[in-house]
């Protein structure tokens, strides 16, 4: 047997280290929770519930002909969503529709898990659908990040995208009706949602606003113009209750605690002033050129 030269040994060692790093990176990615822990699920108003983790939001909208889940967290936090749905007394098998705000791993990563558990149909905007179906690959992201996704160190199991919607489309499951607003900027297909919720004798307007911030690792030429338009769209939407994909931004815990002692537990979630402040802050970021 020929002896390995020093150069070949170094190459072999380098390959083994690379394989170990890739394998370790894939394991970490498959098990990451992004600092998320379980959060107590609760009713926000009417048939609208919080079922997300401590910060990565997810929402359940229930109806007699099937339920809707909006956003899915990481692959590993999807089980927290399912546990929350069960704790509220609902069955994951009754979820007929999955919706998404944007396809980054902390919001779209768990869609495959939820889809497999429920059999639900997934709806997405055109741009988000392409990224979701590619396991989170984003053509606007920096090449090193995309390369890590291609070898499995980043990304997530791609869900099956069943339907694509256009800006302004209304999607229905029985009496549940949600209107899609493609509010691009964070990603090209970033989607905000508006829908009514009946609570007792009043109908409340709900807006789930997509992230308006920009990641330094994901930019594109039309981004500033898209953000300008998206802010105008969000300002035009009437919002009694508003939420976003990160619970800390809309005050999940603070409002949940306040609701436990309020005369009407829905009232702490009615926050049009907070919605306007969220949009104002996003506009200030746009003007300053700040990225995350």
C-alpha positions as CSV (number, residue, x, y, z in Angstrom):
1,X,0.0,0.0,0.0
2,X,1.3,3.4,-1.0
3,X,2.1,5.7,1.9
4,X,0.1,8.9,2.0
5,X,2.1,12.0,1.4
6,X,1.9,14.9,3.9
7,X,-0.1,16.9,1.4
8,X,-2.6,14.2,0.9
9,X,-3.0,13.7,4.7
10,X,-3.7,17.4,5.0
11,X,-6.3,17.3,2.3
12,X,-7.9,14.3,3.9
13,X,-7.9,15.9,7.3
14,X,-9.4,19.1,5.7
15,X,-12.2,17.1,4.1
16,X,-13.0,15.3,7.3
17,X,-13.2,18.6,9.2
18,X,-15.4,20.0,6.5
19,X,-17.7,17.0,6.6
20,X,-17.9,17.3,10.4
21,X,-18.7,21.0,10.2
22,X,-21.4,20.4,7.7
23,X,-22.8,17.5,9.6
24,X,-22.7,19.4,12.8
25,X,-24.2,22.5,11.2
26,X,-27.1,20.4,9.8
27,X,-27.8,18.9,13.2
28,X,-27.8,22.3,14.9
29,X,-30.1,23.7,12.2
30,X,-32.5,20.8,12.5
31,X,-32.7,21.3,16.2
32,X,-32.5,25.1,16.6
33,X,-35.4,26.9,18.4
34,X,-34.0,30.4,18.1
35,X,-34.3,31.0,21.8
36,X,-38.0,30.1,21.7
37,X,-39.9,28.5,24.6
38,X,-43.5,27.6,25.1
39,X,-46.0,30.4,25.8
40,X,-49.5,30.2,27.3
41,X,-52.0,30.2,24.4
42,X,-54.9,32.5,24.7
43,X,-57.9,34.1,23.0
44,X,-57.3,37.5,21.7
45,X,-60.8,38.2,20.5
46,X,-63.7,36.2,19.2
47,X,-62.4,33.3,17.2
48,X,-58.8,34.7,17.1
49,X,-56.1,33.0,19.3
50,X,-52.4,33.2,20.0
51,X,-50.7,29.8,19.7
52,X,-47.1,30.9,19.1
53,X,-43.9,30.7,21.2
54,X,-42.4,33.3,23.5
55,X,-41.5,35.6,20.6
56,X,-42.1,33.9,17.3
57,X,-45.8,34.5,16.7
58,X,-48.4,32.1,15.4
59,X,-52.2,32.6,15.3
60,X,-55.2,30.4,15.1
61,X,-58.5,31.5,13.6
62,X,-61.3,29.0,14.2
63,X,-64.4,28.4,12.2
64,X,-67.2,25.8,11.7
65,X,-65.8,24.6,8.4
66,X,-62.2,24.4,9.5
67,X,-59.5,26.5,11.1
68,X,-56.6,28.7,9.8
69,X,-53.1,28.9,11.2
70,X,-51.0,32.0,10.4
71,X,-47.2,31.5,10.6
72,X,-45.4,28.4,11.8
73,X,-42.1,29.3,13.6
74,X,-39.1,27.1,13.2
75,X,-39.5,23.3,12.4
76,X,-38.8,22.6,16.0
77,X,-41.2,25.2,17.4
78,X,-44.1,23.9,15.3
79,X,-44.7,21.2,18.0
80,X,-45.3,24.1,20.5
81,X,-47.9,25.5,18.1
82,X,-49.6,22.1,18.0
83,X,-49.5,21.7,21.7
84,X,-51.1,25.2,22.1
85,X,-53.8,24.4,19.7
86,X,-54.6,21.2,21.6
87,X,-54.5,23.1,25.0
88,X,-57.2,25.5,23.7
89,X,-59.4,22.4,22.9
90,X,-58.9,22.4,19.1
91,X,-57.7,19.6,16.9
92,X,-54.8,20.1,14.5
93,X,-56.6,17.9,12.0
94,X,-59.3,20.5,11.8
95,X,-56.8,23.1,10.5
96,X,-57.7,23.4,6.7
97,X,-55.5,26.4,5.7
98,X,-52.0,27.5,6.5
99,X,-50.9,31.1,5.8
100,X,-47.6,32.8,6.1
101,X,-46.2,36.3,6.5
102,X,-42.7,35.7,5.1
103,X,-40.5,32.7,4.3
104,X,-37.6,33.1,6.6
105,X,-36.9,30.1,8.8
106,X,-38.4,31.6,12.0
107,X,-41.8,32.1,10.4
108,X,-42.0,29.6,7.5
109,X,-39.7,26.8,8.8
110,X,-42.4,24.9,10.7
111,X,-45.0,24.9,7.8
112,X,-44.0,21.4,6.7
113,X,-44.5,20.0,10.2
114,X,-47.9,21.6,10.5
115,X,-48.9,20.6,7.0
116,X,-48.0,16.9,7.6
117,X,-49.9,16.9,10.9
118,X,-53.0,18.6,9.6
119,X,-53.2,17.9,5.9
120,X,-54.0,21.6,5.4
121,X,-53.6,23.5,2.2
122,X,-50.8,26.2,2.1
123,X,-51.4,29.5,0.4
124,X,-48.6,31.9,-0.3
125,X,-47.8,35.0,-2.5
126,X,-45.8,34.3,-5.7
127,X,-42.4,35.4,-4.3
128,X,-42.9,33.7,-0.9
129,X,-44.1,30.5,-2.6
130,X,-40.9,30.2,-4.6
131,X,-38.8,30.7,-1.4
132,X,-40.9,28.4,0.7
133,X,-40.8,25.6,-1.9
134,X,-37.0,25.9,-1.9
135,X,-36.7,25.5,1.8
136,X,-36.2,29.2,2.5
137,X,-33.8,29.9,-0.3
138,X,-34.0,33.6,-1.2
139,X,-32.5,34.9,-4.5
140,X,-31.9,38.3,-2.8
141,X,-29.8,36.8,0.1
142,X,-26.0,37.0,0.1
143,X,-24.3,34.2,-1.7
144,X,-22.6,32.7,1.4
145,X,-25.9,32.3,3.2
146,X,-27.5,30.7,0.1
147,X,-24.5,28.3,-0.1
148,X,-25.0,27.3,3.5
149,X,-28.7,26.6,2.7
150,X,-27.8,24.6,-0.3
151,X,-25.6,22.2,1.8
152,X,-28.2,22.0,4.5
153,X,-26.6,24.0,7.2
154,X,-29.4,26.6,6.9
155,X,-33.0,26.3,5.6
156,X,-35.8,23.9,6.4
157,X,-37.8,21.1,4.9
158,X,-39.8,22.7,2.0
159,X,-43.5,22.6,2.4
160,X,-45.9,21.9,-0.4
161,X,-47.4,25.2,-1.7
162,X,-50.9,24.4,-2.8
163,X,-52.1,27.8,-3.9
164,X,-50.7,31.2,-4.9
165,X,-52.5,34.4,-4.3
166,X,-52.3,37.9,-5.6
167,X,-52.2,41.2,-3.8
168,X,-55.7,42.0,-2.6
169,X,-57.1,38.5,-2.9
170,X,-59.5,37.3,-0.2
171,X,-59.0,33.7,1.0
172,X,-61.9,31.9,2.7
173,X,-62.6,28.9,4.8
174,X,-66.3,28.9,5.4
175,X,-67.1,32.2,7.1
176,X,-63.5,33.1,7.7
177,X,-62.2,35.6,5.2
178,X,-58.7,37.0,5.2
179,X,-57.5,39.6,2.7
180,X,-53.9,39.4,1.6
181,X,-51.8,42.6,1.2
182,X,-48.4,42.0,-0.3
183,X,-46.3,44.5,1.6
184,X,-42.9,43.9,0.2
185,X,-39.7,45.2,1.6
186,X,-38.5,42.8,4.2
187,X,-38.8,40.2,1.5
188,X,-40.4,40.5,-1.9
189,X,-43.4,38.4,-1.0
190,X,-43.9,39.7,2.5
191,X,-47.6,39.5,3.3
192,X,-49.8,41.4,5.7
193,X,-53.3,40.2,6.5
194,X,-56.5,42.0,7.4
195,X,-59.7,40.3,8.6
196,X,-62.7,41.0,10.8
197,X,-63.3,39.3,14.1
198,X,-66.7,39.3,15.8
199,X,-66.5,39.7,19.5
200,X,-69.9,39.8,21.2
201,X,-72.0,42.5,19.6
202,X,-69.0,44.3,17.9
203,X,-66.9,43.5,14.9
204,X,-63.2,44.3,15.3
205,X,-60.7,44.9,12.4
206,X,-57.5,42.9,12.8
207,X,-54.3,43.5,10.9
208,X,-51.3,41.1,11.0
209,X,-48.5,43.3,9.7
210,X,-45.5,41.9,8.0
211,X,-42.0,42.9,9.1
212,X,-41.0,46.2,7.5
213,X,-37.3,46.1,8.5
214,X,-34.4,45.2,6.2
215,X,-31.8,42.6,6.8
216,X,-28.3,43.6,5.8
217,X,-27.9,40.1,4.3
218,X,-30.9,40.4,2.0
219,X,-31.4,43.4,-0.2
220,X,-32.7,44.2,-3.7
221,X,-32.8,47.2,-6.0
222,X,-36.6,48.0,-5.6
223,X,-36.6,47.5,-1.9
224,X,-36.9,51.2,-0.8
225,X,-39.8,51.8,-3.3
226,X,-41.5,48.6,-2.1
227,X,-41.2,49.7,1.5
228,X,-42.6,53.2,0.7
229,X,-45.7,51.5,-0.9
230,X,-46.1,49.0,1.9
231,X,-46.1,51.7,4.5
232,X,-48.8,53.5,2.6
233,X,-50.8,50.2,2.4
234,X,-50.5,49.6,6.1
235,X,-51.5,53.1,7.0
236,X,-54.7,52.7,4.9
237,X,-55.8,49.6,6.8
238,X,-58.2,50.1,9.7
239,X,-56.9,48.3,12.7
240,X,-58.5,47.9,16.1
241,X,-56.3,44.9,16.9
242,X,-52.8,44.5,15.4
243,X,-50.2,41.8,15.6
244,X,-46.9,40.9,13.9
245,X,-44.7,37.9,13.5
246,X,-42.6,38.8,16.5
247,X,-44.6,38.9,19.7
248,X,-42.4,41.5,21.5
249,X,-43.2,44.1,18.8
250,X,-47.0,44.1,19.5
251,X,-46.8,43.5,23.2
252,X,-48.1,39.9,23.5
253,X,-47.1,39.4,27.1
254,X,-48.1,42.8,28.4
255,X,-51.5,42.6,26.7
256,X,-52.0,39.0,27.9
257,X,-51.3,40.0,31.5
258,X,-53.6,43.1,31.3
259,X,-56.4,41.0,29.8
260,X,-56.5,38.7,32.8
261,X,-57.7,41.5,35.1
262,X,-59.6,43.7,32.6
263,X,-63.3,44.0,32.8
264,X,-63.5,43.0,29.2
265,X,-60.4,40.8,28.4
266,X,-60.5,41.9,24.8
267,X,-60.0,45.6,25.5
268,X,-56.2,45.4,26.2
269,X,-55.7,44.1,22.7
270,X,-57.5,47.0,21.0
271,X,-54.5,49.2,20.2
272,X,-54.8,51.4,17.1
273,X,-52.3,53.9,18.6
274,X,-49.7,51.1,18.9
275,X,-50.3,50.1,15.3
276,X,-49.6,53.7,14.1
277,X,-46.5,53.8,16.3
278,X,-45.3,50.5,14.7
279,X,-45.7,52.1,11.2
280,X,-44.0,55.3,12.3
281,X,-41.0,53.4,13.6
282,X,-40.8,51.5,10.4
283,X,-40.9,54.7,8.4
284,X,-38.2,56.2,10.6
285,X,-36.0,53.2,9.9
286,X,-36.6,53.6,6.1
287,X,-35.6,57.3,6.3
288,X,-32.4,56.6,8.4
289,X,-31.3,53.7,6.2
290,X,-31.0,51.4,9.2
291,X,-30.7,47.7,8.6
292,X,-30.8,44.7,10.9
